[in-house]
Amino acid sequence: MQYFYFIAIYSANKFIFTFQKDTNLFYFCFMNYFESMLLALESIRANLLRSMLTLMIIAVGITCLVGILTAIDSILFSMSDNFNRLGANAFNIKPATEELGVTDKGKKQKVAEPINFNQAMDFKNAYNYSLAKVSIDTYGTNNATVKHQDKKTNPNVRLIGIDENYLNTSAYEVDAGRNFTGSEIMSTGYKAIIGSEIVDLLFNGNAEKAIGQLIYINSHRFLVIGTLKSKGASTGGSNDRSVFITLYSAKALYGYSDKAYNVTVSVSESRDIDNAINQAIGTMRNVRKLKIADPNDFKITKSDGILNQLKSMTTSLRWGTIIIALLTLLGASIGLMNIMLVSVTERTREIGVRKALGATRTNIRFQFLVEAVVICLIGGLAGIILGILMGFGVSMLVGGKFFIPWNWIALGFTVCIIVGLVSGLYPAVKASRLDPIEALRYE
């Protein structure tokens, strides 16, 4: 029993001795590196003007890097939001082949049947993708004449039959009055919503005055229940020179047996559009009663092509900005290396004294590397603050949403550390290799 007691006491004492020895070693190493950091900061303070000049060069490079990249992200976010409101997060479903053509084997290509009224309504009722809206519209005529009292338009007004979701999926905004309700869409009540150009021509631009007025479209009388804000022109002509009537009214006035109806699906977020399309394909195949082996006789057209092109362009712009900023930082790193080499020459006697007092090569290298990295980090911090302010200013100018660019901030700090290490490595190695006796004799 005493033997085991002796072994336990011996093991505990040895463990305590080893722990104290490791703790003292850790404390010694920590204090050694901490002292090197203090000496590096003191050296920066002693050569403040020279350090500030180098710091400013680094700050300019980081400002360009963080500021321009933040501004690009802010502009792209704003443009993406605007495109979403203009229909970039929507897709259309149309017949696969609307014109007669010839296949690669010389055979005549079958023209797909149009999406008729029943199919469009069946799709709308069956499609249940989360937060998606389905709208149905059909053209009535492109040469309608609209008249109110003694004023009338030229016979170039576009007449479109729509449902209650069309204005949302097509990014129209109601200026005065209201949109159609779900019950009005399937009624024969002749009600209309008119574009801003029609308001200008018939009601002298007074949208409120147009509400509740009777207008004649060709020979049919309609009650104006809403007016729209200006949307501008598209490839199909002016969006503002349009009159919208209920879907069922358009079917009754301009319908025929094989009349085509357009189906548009809008999702709340652009990133959901691919999943929404996959579900829409399955729903439309069921509506069109296609067999498993049959190919799709309809096609999906997305309206985010321009936005994708803009994203591609901004990607190139980002790389250009990064290259320009890195070239600026390259010049700053050369200047920093020159300053560190001059510092080594000026402090040769100090290095000799430190080596004579027991400083190792590692201590000397660490001190000079810390000086270079600290200068870069201070310059980088100033550049990041200025870059964020630049991005904030640009986002305010374009009316976009500002956000903290954490990814570019991380990139800026990483670049600063790399520049500091690369610029300070050679001077630090040169300082650590100085002969202490020669260094002490240096004047």
C-alpha positions in Angstrom: 0.0 0.0 0.0 2.8 2.4 0.9 4.5 1.5 -2.4 1.5 2.6 -4.4 1.2 5.8 -2.2 4.8 6.6 -3.0 4.2 6.1 -6.8 1.2 8.4 -6.7 3.1 11.2 -4.8 6.0 10.9 -7.3 3.7 11.0 -10.3 1.8 14.1 -9.0 5.0 16.0 -8.2 6.3 15.2 -11.7 3.1 16.3 -13.3 3.1 19.6 -11.3 6.7 20.2 -12.2 6.1 19.5 -15.9 2.9 21.7 -15.9 4.9 24.6 -14.2 7.7 24.1 -16.7 5.3 24.2 -19.7 3.4 27.2 -18.2 6.6 29.1 -17.7 7.6 28.3 -21.3 4.3 29.4 -22.6 4.5 32.6 -20.6 8.0 33.3 -21.8 7.1 32.8 -25.4 4.0 34.9 -25.1 5.8 37.8 -23.4 8.6 37.5 -25.9 6.2 37.9 -28.8 4.2 40.6 -27.0 7.4 42.6 -26.4 8.2 42.3 -30.1 4.8 43.7 -31.0 5.3 46.6 -28.6 8.7 47.3 -30.1 7.2 47.2 -33.6 4.4 49.7 -32.6 7.0 51.9 -31.0 9.0 51.9 -34.2 5.9 52.9 -36.2 5.3 55.8 -33.8 8.9 56.9 -34.0 8.7 57.1 -37.8 5.1 58.3 -37.9 5.3 60.5 -41.0 7.0 57.8 -43.1 4.5 55.2 -41.9 1.5 57.5 -42.5 2.6 58.0 -46.2 2.8 54.3 -46.8 -0.4 53.8 -44.8 -2.2 56.2 -47.1 -1.1 54.4 -50.2 -2.5 51.2 -48.8 -5.7 52.9 -47.8 -6.3 54.2 -51.3 -5.9 50.7 -52.7 -8.2 49.1 -50.2 -10.7 52.0 -50.7 -10.8 51.2 -54.4 -11.2 47.5 -53.7 -13.9 47.7 -51.1 -15.6 50.8 -52.3 -16.1 49.9 -55.9 -17.0 46.3 -55.2 -19.6 47.5 -52.6 -21.0 50.0 -55.1 -21.2 47.4 -57.8 -23.1 45.0 -55.5 -25.4 47.9 -54.4 -26.2 48.8 -58.0 -26.7 45.2 -59.0 -29.0 44.7 -56.0 -31.0 47.8 -57.0 -31.2 46.7 -60.6 -32.2 43.2 -59.7 -35.0 44.6 -57.5 -36.2 46.9 -60.3 -36.1 44.1 -62.8 -38.1 41.9 -60.4 -40.8 44.6 -60.3 -40.6 44.8 -64.1 -41.2 41.1 -64.5 -37.8 39.6 -64.4 -39.1 37.0 -61.9 -41.8 35.8 -64.3 -42.1 33.3 -67.2 -44.5 32.8 -70.0 -46.0 29.5 -71.3 -46.7 29.4 -75.0 -47.2 26.8 -77.7 -43.9 25.2 -78.7 -44.2 26.0 -82.5 -46.4 28.9 -83.4 -45.4 29.0 -87.1 -45.1 26.3 -89.7 -41.6 25.2 -90.3 -39.3 22.4 -91.5 -37.3 20.0 -89.3 -33.7 19.0 -89.9 -34.9 15.8 -91.8 -36.9 17.8 -94.2 -40.3 17.0 -92.7 -42.9 19.6 -92.0 -43.0 20.6 -88.4 -46.4 20.3 -86.8 -47.8 23.5 -85.4 -48.7 23.1 -81.8 -52.2 23.9 -80.8 -52.7 27.2 -79.0 -53.5 27.3 -75.3 -57.3 27.8 -75.3 -59.5 29.4 -72.6 -60.3 26.2 -70.8 -56.7 25.0 -70.7 -55.5 28.3 -69.4 -58.1 28.3 -66.6 -57.4 24.7 -65.7 -53.7 25.5 -65.4 -54.4 28.5 -63.2 -56.6 26.4 -60.9 -54.2 23.4 -60.8 -50.9 25.3 -60.4 -50.2 25.6 -56.7 -46.5 26.6 -56.4 -45.9 28.6 -53.1 -46.2 32.4 -53.4 -46.6 32.2 -57.2 -49.3 34.1 -59.1 -50.8 32.9 -62.5 -52.3 35.4 -64.9 -54.1 34.9 -68.1 -54.5 37.4 -70.9 -55.5 37.5 -74.5 -55.3 40.1 -77.3 -58.5 41.7 -78.5 -57.2 44.1 -81.1 -54.3 46.4 -81.8 -56.2 49.0 -83.7 -59.1 50.0 -81.4 -60.4 53.6 -81.2 -61.3 54.9 -77.7 -63.7 57.8 -77.4 -65.0 60.0 -74.6 -67.5 62.8 -75.3 -65.9 64.8 -78.1 -62.4 63.4 -77.8 -61.1 60.2 -79.3 -57.8 58.5 -80.0 -56.3 57.3 -83.2 -57.2 53.7 -84.2 -53.9 52.4 -82.7 -55.0 51.5 -79.2 -54.2 48.0 -77.9 -57.1 46.2 -76.3 -56.2 43.3 -74.0 -58.4 41.0 -71.9 -56.9 40.2 -68.5 -57.6 38.6 -65.2 -57.1 39.9 -61.7 -53.4 38.9 -61.5 -52.2 40.4 -64.8 -51.3 43.8 -63.5 -49.1 42.3 -60.9 -47.3 39.8 -63.1 -46.7 42.4 -65.8 -45.5 45.1 -63.3 -48.3 47.6 -63.9 -49.1 50.0 -61.1 -52.6 51.4 -60.5 -52.5 55.2 -60.5 -56.2 55.9 -59.6 -59.2 53.6 -59.0 -58.7 49.9 -58.6 -57.9 46.6 -60.3 -60.4 44.0 -61.4 -61.8 41.6 -58.8 -61.9 37.8 -59.3 -65.7 37.9 -59.7 -65.6 40.7 -62.3 -63.2 38.6 -64.5 -65.9 36.0 -65.2 -68.7 38.5 -65.6 -70.1 40.2 -68.7 -69.9 43.7 -67.1 -68.1 46.0 -69.4 -65.5 47.6 -67.2 -62.1 48.9 -68.3 -58.7 50.0 -66.9 -56.9 52.5 -69.2 -53.2 53.4 -69.7 -51.7 56.7 -68.9 -51.5 57.8 -72.6 -55.3 57.3 -72.9 -55.7 59.4 -69.7 -53.6 62.2 -71.3 -55.6 62.1 -74.6 -59.2 61.9 -73.2 -59.0 63.4 -69.7 -56.1 65.9 -70.0 -53.9 63.8 -67.7 -56.3 63.8 -64.8 -56.4 60.2 -63.6 -58.9 60.8 -60.8 -61.3 62.5 -63.3 -61.3 59.4 -65.5 -62.6 57.1 -62.7 -66.4 56.4 -63.2 -66.5 57.9 -66.7 -68.0 56.0 -69.7 -65.8 55.5 -72.7 -66.5 53.8 -76.1 -64.1 51.3 -77.4 -65.0 51.0 -81.1 -68.8 50.6 -80.6 -68.9 49.1 -77.1 -69.4 51.2 -74.0 -67.2 50.6 -71.0 -67.0 52.0 -67.4 -63.6 53.2 -66.4 -62.7 51.7 -62.9 -58.9 52.3 -62.9 -56.0 54.1 -64.5 -52.4 53.0 -64.7 -49.1 54.7 -64.1 -46.7 55.1 -67.0 -44.7 52.1 -67.9 -43.0 53.2 -71.1 -42.6 51.3 -74.4 -41.7 47.7 -75.2 -41.0 45.7 -78.4 -44.8 45.4 -78.8 -45.4 49.1 -78.8 -46.3 51.6 -76.1 -47.5 50.0 -72.9 -49.3 53.2 -72.0 -51.5 53.2 -75.1 -53.5 50.2 -73.9 -56.9 49.5 -72.6 -57.5 46.5 -70.4 -60.9 44.8 -70.1 -62.0 41.7 -68.3 -61.0 38.3 -69.6 -64.6 37.1 -70.2 -65.5 40.3 -72.0 -62.6 39.9 -74.4 -63.7 36.3 -74.9 -67.2 37.4 -75.7 -66.2 40.2 -78.0 -63.1 38.9 -79.7 -63.2 35.1 -79.1 -63.2 32.3 -81.6 -62.8 28.6 -81.4 -59.0 28.4 -81.5 -58.2 31.7 -79.9 -54.9 31.7 -78.0 -54.5 32.7 -74.4 -51.3 33.7 -72.8 -50.3 32.2 -69.4 -47.8 34.1 -67.2 -46.4 32.9 -63.9 -44.7 35.3 -61.4 -42.8 34.2 -58.4 -41.8 36.3 -55.4 -38.0 35.7 -55.7 -36.0 35.2 -58.8 -34.1 32.3 -57.3 -37.3 30.3 -57.1 -38.0 30.6 -60.9 -36.4 27.3 -61.9 -38.3 25.3 -59.4 -41.5 27.1 -60.4 -40.8 26.3 -64.1 -40.3 22.6 -63.3 -43.7 22.4 -61.5 -45.4 24.5 -64.3 -44.1 22.0 -66.9 -45.7 19.1 -65.1 -49.0 20.9 -64.5 -49.2 22.0 -68.2 -48.5 18.5 -69.4 -51.4 17.3 -67.4 -53.7 20.1 -68.7 -52.7 19.4 -72.3 -53.2 15.6 -71.7 -49.8 14.7 -73.0 -48.6 11.1 -72.6 -45.3 10.2 -71.0 -43.6 9.6 -74.3 -44.9 12.8 -75.9 -42.6 15.8 -76.0 -43.7 19.1 -74.6 -45.9 20.9 -77.1 -45.4 24.2 -75.3 -42.3 26.2 -74.3 -41.3 28.3 -71.3 -39.9 31.8 -71.9 -38.1 33.5 -69.0 -37.8 37.3 -68.9 -34.6 37.5 -66.9 -32.2 37.5 -69.9 -31.2 41.1 -69.6 -30.6 40.7 -65.8 -28.3 37.8 -66.5 -26.4 39.8 -69.0 -26.0 42.6 -66.5 -24.7 40.1 -63.9 -22.2 38.8 -66.4 -21.1 42.3 -67.2 -20.7 43.2 -63.5 -18.6 40.0 -63.0 -16.1 41.3 -65.5 -16.3 44.7 -63.9 -15.5 43.1 -60.5 -12.4 41.4 -61.8 -11.3 44.6 -63.5 -11.7 46.4 -60.1 -9.8 43.7 -58.2 -6.9 43.9 -60.7 -6.7 47.7 -60.6 -6.8 47.7 -56.8 -4.2 44.9 -56.6 -1.9 47.0 -58.9 -2.3 49.9 -56.6 -1.5 47.7 -53.6 1.5 46.3 -55.5 2.9 49.9 -55.7 2.1 50.3 -52.0 3.9 47.0 -51.1 7.0 48.1 -53.0 7.0 51.4 -51.1 6.5 49.6 -47.8 9.4 47.2 -48.6 11.6 50.2 -49.4 10.7 51.8 -46.1 11.3 48.6 -44.2 14.8 48.2 -45.8 15.6 51.8 -44.9 14.4 51.1 -41.4 16.7 48.1 -41.2 19.7 50.2 -42.2 18.8 53.0 -39.7 18.3 50.5 -36.9 21.4 48.3 -37.5 23.0 49.3 -34.2 19.7 48.7 -32.3 19.5 45.2 -33.9 23.1 44.5 -32.7 22.2 45.6 -29.2 19.1 43.4 -29.1 21.1 40.4 -30.4 23.8 41.0 -27.8 21.2 41.0 -25.1 19.9 37.6 -26.3 17.3 38.3 -29.0 17.1 35.4 -31.5 16.7 35.7 -35.3 13.1 34.7 -34.8 12.5 37.7 -32.5 14.0 40.1 -35.0 12.1 38.6 -37.9 8.9 38.7 -36.0 9.4 42.4 -35.0 9.9 43.6 -38.5 7.1 41.5 -39.9 4.7 42.9 -37.3 5.7 46.4 -38.2 4.9 45.8 -41.9 1.6 43.9 -41.1 0.4 46.6 -38.6 1.1 49.4 -41.1 -1.0 47.5 -43.7 -3.8 46.7 -41.3 -4.1 50.3 -40.1 -4.1 51.4 -43.8 -6.6 48.7 -44.6 -8.9 49.7 -41.8 -8.9 53.3 -43.0 -9.5 52.1 -46.6 -12.4 49.8 -45.5 -14.1 52.6 -43.7 -13.7 54.9 -46.7 -14.8 52.1 -49.0 -18.0 51.5 -47.0 -18.8 55.2 -47.1 -18.2 55.3 -50.9 -20.5 52.3 -51.3 -23.1 54.0 -49.1 -22.9 57.2 -51.2 -23.4 55.3 -54.5 -26.3 53.3 -53.1 -28.0 56.6 -52.0 -27.4 58.1 -55.5 -29.0 55.2 -57.3 -31.7 54.7 -54.7 -30.6 51.2 -53.9 -30.4 49.3 -50.6 -27.2 49.6 -48.7 -25.7 46.6 -46.9 -22.5 45.9 -45.0 -20.1 44.1 -47.5 -18.7 41.6 -45.1 -17.2 39.5 -47.9 -15.3 42.5 -49.3 -14.2 43.6 -45.8 -12.8 40.1 -45.2 -11.1 40.3 -48.6 -9.6 43.7 -47.7 -8.1 42.5 -44.4 -6.8 39.3 -46.1 -5.1 41.3 -48.8 -3.6 43.7 -46.2 -2.1 40.8 -44.2 -0.6 39.2 -47.4 0.8 42.6 -48.5 2.3 43.1 -45.1 3.9 39.7 -45.0 5.3 39.8 -48.5 6.6 43.4 -48.1 8.1 42.8 -44.7 9.6 39.3 -45.3 12.8 40.2 -47.1 13.7 43.2 -44.8 12.9 41.0 -41.7 15.1 38.2 -42.9 17.9 40.7 -43.8 17.6 42.2 -40.3 17.7 38.8 -38.6 20.9 37.8 -40.5 22.9 40.8 -39.4 26.1 39.9 -37.5 25.8 41.3 -34.0 29.4 42.4 -33.7 29.3 44.2 -37.1 25.9 45.7 -36.2 27.3 47.1 -32.9 30.2 48.8 -34.8 27.7 50.4 -37.3 27.5 54.2 -37.2 
